[in-house]
């Protein structure tokens, strides 16, 4: 697979960098789960110093070899993939000054810790100085990296290789009006409720923990390679192919929130675990992009998890463990899982309105990076856009501008990948049904391993070998096509098909 002598030398030296990333990932997981609150004082410095050490060793030991082999003839596709991935990393390191990288690494730990407290208290003022600095540093990052049309291009490309502001704008231009039309028709047909009594019912945490664990076992989550913990914002961290950790949250009521968070993170985790082991500890380990990664989590959470066929399989698990779910038939649970209404919280949004939340964040991020918006204006602008897009205003800042962790960890340009994931999830469903069979039948027969195997063959095994657009074209035979998602929403929410 890796025959070129220089590439083999690169991979040998890269293992040290992989080990530093391994340690940093474990520290990041600990920061969000078990680290005591005052631990941030040391953790922020340690994280920043490790980031600088990574940079130093990369530029000292790996960069000269990458530059030497760039443009070499007769590299196979795996060797070319290594050069492409490391070449992108080298370009960022060369262009972004060390002091910026250090401050971003330190700020990532400090700001996320302050954000958790600010969110709990609904105190934007406490978080504002940190958020201001995040966007100042990300503006500088964009300028150092360079761009063709808009500074936001440079940040989007970090998370989704080749993605531009023009791409995102085109994606939403047709999607937003389409969502509004579907939402109006859902309201008219009346099948999917705007509220459900189970949303306000309190549950016993220990009961729901047992549900989440049995659902993961149903989906064949390999416990020998993973674990499930609790955090303020559910996440997945791939420490290695053999150690992938997920979290969920327990809020005491509306049990579907925790359940779907768990299923969502399963989708991320199984992707990381199923990358071909020959790519382990190389630059090609990991997902192709965040958008492709989100296609996996959104596929399992929504297209599988919210389907009627899945609920028929899930119902015995709920009856066994979760007392508040007993007494509801499968169709009533389906309606609860698929309540459709404009809501303030993105992670709890239904399939119809979810992408409106992403559109709001995209517009705000673009304005902040472009200099048209100030951080101090965010709470008011957030509320105005929520009312314009979904007809509601958050009752407090915790359900508004403070709800997401992403900005606190300096992830600017990340949000559009969620919509890319939604669009691709429907396209993958179509491809799976052409090749394997109707998804509803696979679910009812509990043939989840066949679904995962399809995803492994088409997406997971390749890791970062191909750029995301190339991977989708290679695996699905066409570029990303929003029509599949539009058709999926139409069939499920307008025609009300339970298949």
C-alpha positions in Angstrom: 0.0 0.0 0.0 2.8 2.4 0.9 5.8 1.5 -1.3 7.5 4.9 -1.9 10.5 5.1 0.4 9.9 8.8 1.3 6.3 8.1 2.1 7.3 5.2 4.4 9.7 7.6 6.1 6.9 10.2 6.5 4.6 7.6 8.0 7.3 6.5 10.5 7.9 10.0 11.7 4.2 10.8 11.6 3.5 8.2 14.3 4.9 10.5 16.9 2.5 13.2 15.7 -0.3 10.7 15.8 0.6 9.9 19.4 0.4 13.6 20.4 -3.0 13.8 18.8 -4.0 10.7 20.7 -3.0 12.3 24.0 -4.7 15.6 23.1 -7.9 13.8 22.1 -8.0 12.0 25.4 -7.4 15.2 27.3 -10.2 16.9 25.3 -12.6 14.1 26.2 -11.6 14.4 29.9 -12.2 18.2 29.8 -15.8 17.6 28.7 -16.6 14.7 31.0 -14.7 14.2 34.3 -12.1 17.0 34.7 -12.8 19.1 37.8 -13.8 22.7 37.0 -10.5 24.3 38.2 -8.5 21.8 36.2 -8.9 24.2 33.3 -6.1 26.3 34.7 -3.5 23.6 33.9 -5.3 21.8 31.1 -5.5 24.9 28.9 -1.7 25.4 29.1 -1.0 21.7 28.6 -3.3 21.6 25.5 -1.6 24.7 24.0 1.9 23.4 24.7 1.1 20.1 23.0 -0.3 21.9 20.0 3.0 23.8 19.7 5.0 20.6 20.2 3.0 19.0 17.4 3.6 22.0 15.2 7.3 22.0 15.9 7.8 18.3 15.2 5.6 18.5 12.1 7.7 21.4 10.6 11.0 19.9 11.7 10.6 16.2 10.8 7.7 15.8 8.4 7.3 19.0 6.4 10.7 18.6 4.6 9.8 15.1 3.5 6.3 16.2 2.3 7.8 19.0 0.3 10.3 16.6 -1.2 7.7 14.2 -2.4 5.2 16.7 -3.6 4.7 16.4 -7.3 6.5 13.1 -7.5 5.4 10.8 -10.2 4.2 7.2 -9.8 2.7 7.7 -6.4 -0.2 5.3 -5.9 -3.6 6.6 -4.6 -2.8 5.9 -1.0 0.6 7.7 -1.2 -1.0 10.6 -3.1 -3.7 10.8 -0.3 -1.0 11.1 2.4 0.7 13.9 0.4 -2.7 15.7 -0.1 -3.7 15.5 3.6 -0.3 16.5 5.0 0.1 19.1 2.3 -3.1 20.9 3.5 -1.9 20.7 7.1 1.5 22.1 6.1 -0.1 25.0 4.2 -2.0 26.0 7.3 1.0 25.7 9.6 3.1 27.8 7.3 0.5 30.5 6.9 -0.9 30.7 10.5 1.7 32.1 12.9 2.7 30.1 15.9 1.3 32.7 18.4 -2.2 32.4 16.8 -2.1 28.6 17.0 -1.1 28.7 20.7 -3.7 31.2 21.6 -6.4 29.3 19.8 -5.5 26.0 21.6 -5.5 27.8 25.0 -8.7 29.7 24.3 -10.4 26.5 23.2 -10.2 25.1 26.7 -10.8 28.4 28.6 -13.7 29.5 26.5 -15.5 26.2 26.6 -15.3 26.1 30.3 -16.7 29.7 30.6 -19.4 28.9 28.1 -20.7 26.0 30.2 -21.2 28.3 33.2 -22.6 31.2 31.0 -25.1 28.8 29.3 -26.3 27.5 32.7 -26.9 31.0 34.0 -28.0 32.6 30.7 -25.2 35.1 31.0 -24.0 36.3 27.6 -21.9 39.1 29.1 -19.7 36.5 30.9 -19.0 34.7 27.7 -18.8 37.8 25.4 -15.1 38.6 25.9 -14.1 35.1 25.0 -16.4 34.9 22.0 -15.1 38.3 20.8 -11.5 36.9 20.9 -12.6 33.7 19.1 -13.9 35.7 16.2 -10.9 38.0 16.2 -8.6 35.1 15.9 -10.7 33.4 13.3 -10.7 36.6 11.2 -6.9 36.6 11.4 -6.8 33.0 10.5 -8.8 33.6 7.4 -6.6 36.4 6.3 -3.4 34.3 6.8 -4.9 31.4 4.9 -6.2 33.5 2.1 -9.3 33.2 0.0 -10.7 33.9 -3.4 -14.1 35.6 -2.7 -14.9 35.8 1.0 -12.9 35.3 4.2 -15.4 32.7 5.3 -14.2 30.4 2.4 -10.9 29.8 4.3 -12.7 28.7 7.4 -15.2 26.5 5.6 -12.3 24.7 3.9 -10.8 23.7 7.3 -13.8 21.5 8.0 -15.0 20.6 4.5 -12.3 20.4 2.0 -13.1 22.5 -1.1 -16.3 24.0 0.4 -16.9 27.7 -0.3 -19.3 30.4 0.8 -20.8 30.3 -2.7 -21.4 26.6 -2.3 -23.2 27.1 1.0 -25.2 30.0 -0.3 -26.4 28.0 -3.3 -27.2 25.0 -1.0 -29.5 27.1 1.2 -31.0 29.2 -1.6 -33.3 26.4 -2.7 -33.5 24.6 0.6 -34.9 27.4 2.8 -38.0 28.0 0.6 -38.5 24.3 0.2 -38.5 23.8 4.0 -41.0 26.6 4.5 -43.4 24.9 2.0 -43.1 21.5 3.7 -43.6 23.1 7.1 -46.8 24.8 5.9 -48.2 21.6 4.5 -47.3 19.6 7.6 -49.3 22.1 9.6 -52.2 21.7 7.3 -52.4 17.9 7.2 -52.3 17.7 11.0 -50.9 14.2 11.3 -47.6 15.2 12.9 -48.3 17.0 16.2 -46.8 20.3 17.3 -46.6 19.1 20.9 -46.8 15.8 22.7 -47.5 15.0 26.3 -44.3 12.9 26.6 -42.2 16.0 26.0 -43.0 17.2 29.6 -43.0 13.8 31.3 -40.1 13.3 33.7 -38.1 10.0 33.5 -35.8 8.1 35.8 -32.2 8.6 34.6 -31.1 5.1 35.4 -34.0 3.7 33.3 -33.1 5.7 30.3 -29.4 4.8 30.7 -30.4 1.2 30.3 -32.4 2.0 27.2 -29.5 3.8 25.6 -27.1 1.0 26.3 -29.5 -1.7 24.9 -30.1 0.4 21.8 -26.4 0.7 21.2 -26.2 -3.1 21.6 -29.1 -3.5 19.1 -27.1 -1.4 16.6 -23.9 -3.5 17.3 -21.9 -0.9 19.1 -18.6 -2.6 19.9 -18.1 -1.9 23.6 -14.6 -3.3 23.5 -13.7 -0.2 21.4 -16.0 2.4 22.8 -17.8 3.8 25.9 -20.8 6.0 26.7 -20.5 8.9 29.1 -22.3 12.1 30.0 -21.5 15.7 29.0 -23.2 19.1 28.7 -23.2 18.8 24.9 -23.1 15.2 23.4 -20.0 14.5 21.3 -17.8 11.8 19.8 -14.1 11.7 20.1 -12.1 9.2 18.0 -8.9 8.6 20.0 -7.9 5.8 17.7 -9.7 3.2 15.6 -9.8 1.0 18.7 -10.9 3.7 21.2 -13.9 5.8 20.2 -15.9 7.5 23.0 -19.4 9.0 22.8 -21.5 11.0 25.3 -25.1 11.8 25.8 -27.1 14.0 28.2 -29.9 13.5 30.7 -32.1 16.4 31.3 -34.8 14.6 33.3 -37.7 14.9 30.8 -38.5 14.4 27.1 -36.6 11.1 26.9 -36.2 11.2 23.1 -33.6 14.0 23.5 -31.1 11.7 25.2 -32.1 8.7 23.0 -31.5 10.5 19.7 -28.3 12.1 21.0 -27.0 8.6 21.7 -28.0 7.3 18.3 -26.5 10.3 16.6 -23.2 9.8 18.3 -23.3 6.1 17.4 -23.3 7.1 13.7 -20.1 9.2 14.3 -18.4 6.5 16.3 -19.1 3.6 14.0 -17.6 5.6 11.1 -14.4 6.2 13.1 -14.2 2.5 14.1 -14.7 1.2 10.6 -11.9 3.0 8.8 -9.7 0.3 7.2 -7.1 -0.7 9.8 -4.3 -0.4 7.2 -4.8 3.4 7.5 -4.5 3.4 11.3 -2.0 5.8 12.8 -1.5 7.4 9.4 -2.7 10.8 8.1 -5.5 8.9 6.3 -7.1 7.7 9.6 -10.4 9.4 10.3 -13.4 10.7 8.4 -13.3 12.3 4.9 -14.8 15.5 6.2 -17.3 16.8 8.8 -20.1 16.8 6.3 -19.5 13.2 5.4 -19.2 12.4 9.1 -22.6 14.1 9.7 -24.2 12.1 7.0 -23.5 9.0 9.1 -24.9 10.5 12.4 -27.9 12.1 10.8 -28.7 8.9 8.8 -28.8 6.8 12.0 -30.5 9.4 14.2 -33.2 10.5 11.7 -33.6 8.2 8.7 -33.3 5.1 10.9 -34.0 6.2 14.4 -37.2 8.3 13.7 -38.6 5.8 11.3 -41.8 3.8 12.1 -40.0 0.5 11.4 -37.3 1.3 14.0 -39.9 2.3 16.6 -41.5 -1.2 16.2 -38.1 -2.7 17.1 -37.5 -0.1 19.9 -40.8 -0.5 21.6 -40.0 -3.7 23.5 -36.8 -2.1 24.8 -38.8 0.9 26.1 -41.4 -1.3 27.7 -38.8 -3.3 29.5 -36.8 -0.4 30.9 -38.6 2.9 30.7 -41.7 3.2 32.8 -42.9 6.5 31.3 -43.0 5.0 27.8 -45.3 2.1 28.7 -48.9 2.3 27.5 -48.1 4.0 24.2 -48.5 2.1 21.0 -45.9 2.2 18.2 -47.8 4.9 16.1 -48.2 7.2 19.1 -44.5 6.8 19.9 -43.8 7.6 16.2 -45.8 10.8 16.4 -43.9 11.7 19.6 -40.5 11.1 17.9 -41.6 13.1 14.9 -43.2 16.2 16.5 -42.9 19.0 13.9 -42.8 22.6 15.2 -40.4 25.5 15.2 -38.2 25.2 18.3 -35.5 27.1 19.9 -32.9 24.3 20.4 -31.0 23.1 17.3 -30.1 19.6 18.7 -33.7 18.9 19.5 -35.1 20.3 16.2 -37.2 18.1 14.0 -36.1 17.0 10.5 -38.2 19.6 8.8 -36.9 22.7 10.7 -33.4 21.6 11.6 -31.7 23.1 8.6 -33.2 26.5 9.4 -31.1 26.5 12.6 -28.0 25.9 10.5 -28.9 28.6 8.0 -29.2 31.1 10.9 -25.8 30.2 12.2 -24.3 30.4 8.8 -25.6 33.9 8.2 -24.3 35.1 11.6 -20.9 33.5 11.2 -20.5 34.9 7.7 -21.5 38.4 8.9 -19.1 38.2 11.9 -16.1 37.1 9.8 -17.0 39.6 7.1 -17.1 42.4 9.7 -20.8 43.3 9.1 -21.8 42.1 12.6 -20.3 42.6 16.1 -20.3 40.0 18.8 -22.2 42.3 21.1 -25.1 42.3 18.6 -25.4 38.5 18.5 -28.2 38.0 21.1 -30.5 40.5 19.4 -29.8 39.4 15.9 -30.2 35.8 16.9 -33.7 36.4 18.2 -34.6 38.5 15.2 -33.6 35.8 12.7 -35.3 33.1 14.8 -38.5 35.0 14.5 -38.0 35.6 10.8 -37.2 32.0 9.9 -39.3 30.0 12.4 -41.7 32.5 13.9 -40.5 32.1 17.5 -38.2 34.0 19.9 -36.1 32.1 22.5 -37.3 32.8 26.0 -33.8 33.2 27.3 -30.2 33.3 26.1 -29.5 29.7 27.2 -32.0 28.6 24.5 -30.8 31.2 22.1 -27.3 32.4 21.3 -25.6 30.4 24.1 -27.0 27.0 23.3 -24.1 25.6 21.1 -20.6 24.6 22.2 -19.0 25.1 18.8 -18.0 28.8 19.0 -16.5 28.2 22.4 -14.1 25.6 21.0 -13.3 28.1 18.1 -15.1 26.0 15.5 -16.2 28.7 13.1 -17.2 27.4 9.6 -18.4 24.1 11.1 -22.2 24.5 11.1 -22.9 24.2 7.3 -21.5 20.6 7.5 -24.6 19.6 9.4 -26.8 20.5 6.5 -24.4 18.7 4.1 -24.8 15.7 6.3 -28.6 15.9 6.2 -28.6 16.1 2.4 -26.1 13.2 2.0 -28.0 11.0 4.5 -31.0 10.9 2.2 -28.8 10.3 -0.8 -27.2 7.4 1.0 -30.6 5.9 1.9 -31.5 6.0 -1.8 -28.2 4.2 -2.7 -28.6 1.6 0.0 -32.1 0.7 -1.1 -31.0 0.3 -4.7 -28.2 -2.0 -3.7 -29.3 -3.8 -0.5 -33.1 -3.5 -0.3 -35.8 -1.4 1.3 -34.5 0.2 4.5 -37.8 -0.4 6.4 -37.5 -4.1 5.8 -33.9 -4.2 6.9 -34.8 -2.4 10.1 -37.8 -4.5 11.0 -35.6 -7.6 10.5 -32.9 -6.1 12.7 -30.4 -6.4 9.9 -28.5 -3.4 11.2 -25.2 -5.1 10.4 -26.0 -5.1 6.7 -26.7 -1.4 6.9 -23.4 -0.7 8.6 -21.6 -2.9 6.1 -23.0 -0.9 3.2 -21.7 2.3 4.9 -18.4 0.7 5.6 -17.9 -0.3 1.9 -19.2 3.0 0.5 -17.8 5.5 3.1 -16.1 4.3 6.2 -13.2 2.2 4.9 -11.7 5.0 2.8 -10.9 7.3 5.7 -9.4 10.5 4.3 -8.1 8.9 1.2 -10.3 11.0 -1.1 -11.6 14.6 -0.8 -15.3 14.6 0.2 -16.6 15.6 -3.2 -14.5 12.9 -4.9 -15.6 10.2 -2.4 -19.3 10.9 -2.9 -18.9 10.8 -6.7 -16.9 7.6 -6.5 -19.2 5.8 -4.0 -22.6 7.1 -5.0 -22.0 7.7 -8.7 -23.1 11.3 -8.6 -22.3 14.5 -6.7 -24.3 15.6 -3.7 -27.8 16.0 -4.8 -30.3 17.9 -2.6 -33.3 16.4 -4.4 -33.0 13.2 -2.4 -33.5 15.1 0.8 -36.4 17.1 -0.6 -38.0 13.9 -1.8 -37.5 12.2 1.6 -39.2 15.1 3.5 -42.0 15.1 0.9 -42.7 11.4 1.3 -42.5 11.3 5.0 -44.0 14.5 6.1 -46.4 15.5 3.3 -47.6 12.2 2.0 -47.3 10.7 5.6 -45.8 7.4 4.6 -44.9 5.1 7.5 -42.7 2.8 5.4 
